[in-house]
Amino acid sequence: REQVLSRPRLEEIINRFNLYPELRSRLTPDEIVEVMRRSIEIKTRGHRAFQIFYEGRDPRVVAEVAKALTEQFINADIRYREEQTRSTSAFFEDELAKREQQLREIEAKISEFKQRYMAELPDNLPVSLRLLDQLQLQLQTNTENLRSAEERKLILERQLQDLRENAQVVEDIRTERDRIAEELDAARENLKTLKRTYTDKHPDVIRMKKMIAKLEARLAEAEKNPIVGNASKQNDPYRQQIAEVEAQLKLAQHRIHELRDNEVKIKQKIEEYRKRVENAPLRDAELTDLQRDYEETKRHYDELLKKKLDAELAAKLEQRQKGEQFELLEQARPPQKPYRPNRPRIVLLGFALGFALGAAIALLRDLLDTSFRTVEDLQLTFEIPVLATIIEIVPEEVARVRRRRKWIALVAGSVVGLLALVGILTYFDLNPLADRQDLLEFLSALHLGQRRG
């Protein structure tokens, strides 16, 4: 409707059919367009049909203008539908692009989430639980091995301590024997030196011989010790045993160090898998939220894609049908008689207006008359009792004069109303910008107001 009644389209019809030539000299183009707009009426018939009316002076031109308005309405509707389908397709394309971008972003988030929390995902929970059980068994085995290694270390340390104590005893005995042997050798050398100078009876020689005898006795006693004897035969076996025990002790210490490091690593892995198991419900909820967002966005994307395909199909149908949306039920024809003015109605309205004005004048005269008509009027005004009343005796001639005056006033009011109506109709006929519907509403309101009065 707005497109059909727009100024460019109405100006095109005005110029095509040369409408309102008598108004172009005294009205502006906008006012002429407004005159034509008020001369057009569009009425609906039910929900699927409508009528277009145009009011003018030439019946043939009126019919042609009505046809042109109908064609413009159909063409405008076709253009509007095509524009709607194009704008709808463009809208769906933009929305699809946005949804597709959202899908890519959510897919990237899901992929990043899975890569970041791969071990904590619900799908890997059975594997994590199984590995956690295995790690618990490994920790238990490692703890037992560590306890055994520490016990072996204690045994080796005690054994090494015993060997070192025995070796020290042997070393002390051997040291004492070697010292005696060295003193004995030194005494023998001194004896040889003394014999070169002195005889066997010399006191120094005798004293030296006694010393040598004591040293030989002490050396013989030391040689009789079984530890020293065995050590001499086996070439100090304690050193070899100590070396072997020290090597075993180093291996035990290294083993303990490895087991302790392994225990720390196993505990770290156990803590890691325990966190995975604990975080699995949280990761499941987060992944579910992401997947829900993805499914919701995917559903919207599919719906938009379907709507876009429907819009494209509708656009193709619009291009094929081209105006088949409307079916012309009745062609505009030149009218056989004028649509207005409705002369009987105007006459009736004139009589009604005259009667209303006459009644108004009579009412006004009655309101302006201050004389008392009844006893009640006098009592209400002065609040005094009335003792007697004198009936007015009106001569027949005076009565006829009064009746004649009333009829003259009534006829004069009717004539004035009729003249006023003719003047108003003349104004609306000469002024095309005035709304005739406003005139009818004014007269109807005036008539109803008079009836209510």
Helices and strands as residue ranges (DSSP letters): H 7-17, H 29-38, E 40-45, E 49-54, H 59-116, G 118-120, G 122-124, H 125-197, H 203-223, H 226-234, H 237-321, H 343-368, H 375-382, H 396-430, H 436-452
